[in-house]
């Protein structure tokens, strides 16, 4: 037990602060990301699919249309998953 504790404490000595290289502001939280050919696709909680380059510049934005739920209320779908095809021509979006 003491050996395990000593090992875990020694690992914490080599820990360091990780800082991001680039920060990008979005209008809502990002729920999923997909990386393809040095570009980043991000799906947000307000139904947006945002396409970024490596410098953080927004290349394109697509907003999913609102839908009517079972209670008859208009809701904005959340982008829960993103998949980019192998050639990068198609992005599959899964929403709630």
RAFEN-V723053 format. One record per pair of residues at least 4 apart in sequence whose ideal C-beta (glycine too) atoms are under 6 Angstrom apart, sorted by sequence separation. I is the first residue (numbers start at 1). GAP is how many residues later the second one is. D is the distance in whole Angstrom. If there is no record, write none. Layout:
i=I gap=GAP d=D
i=I gap=GAP d=D
//
This chain:
i=44 gap=4 d=4
i=53 gap=4 d=5
i=69 gap=4 d=5
i=84 gap=4 d=6
i=85 gap=4 d=6
i=35 gap=5 d=6
i=85 gap=5 d=4
i=43 gap=6 d=6
i=53 gap=6 d=6
i=68 gap=6 d=6
i=69 gap=6 d=5
i=34 gap=7 d=4
i=84 gap=7 d=5
i=42 gap=8 d=5
i=51 gap=8 d=4
i=66 gap=8 d=5
i=33 gap=9 d=5
i=51 gap=9 d=5
i=83 gap=9 d=4
i=41 gap=10 d=6
i=66 gap=10 d=5
i=32 gap=11 d=5
i=50 gap=11 d=5
i=30 gap=12 d=5
i=31 gap=12 d=5
i=40 gap=12 d=4
i=48 gap=13 d=6
i=49 gap=13 d=5
i=64 gap=13 d=5
i=81 gap=13 d=4
i=30 gap=14 d=6
i=31 gap=14 d=6
i=39 gap=14 d=6
i=79 gap=14 d=6
i=80 gap=14 d=5
i=48 gap=15 d=5
i=80 gap=15 d=6
i=28 gap=16 d=5
i=29 gap=16 d=5
i=38 gap=16 d=5
i=47 gap=16 d=6
i=79 gap=16 d=6
i=80 gap=16 d=6
i=28 gap=17 d=4
i=47 gap=17 d=4
i=26 gap=18 d=6
i=28 gap=18 d=4
i=77 gap=18 d=4
i=78 gap=18 d=5
i=77 gap=19 d=6
i=47 gap=29 d=5
i=46 gap=30 d=6
i=47 gap=30 d=5
i=49 gap=30 d=6
i=24 gap=32 d=5
i=45 gap=33 d=5
i=22 gap=34 d=5
i=43 gap=36 d=3
i=43 gap=39 d=5
i=41 gap=41 d=5
i=41 gap=43 d=6
i=49 gap=44 d=6
i=31 gap=48 d=6
i=34 gap=48 d=4
i=36 gap=48 d=4
i=32 gap=49 d=5
i=32 gap=50 d=5
i=34 gap=50 d=5
i=41 gap=50 d=6
i=37 gap=51 d=6
i=36 gap=52 d=5
//
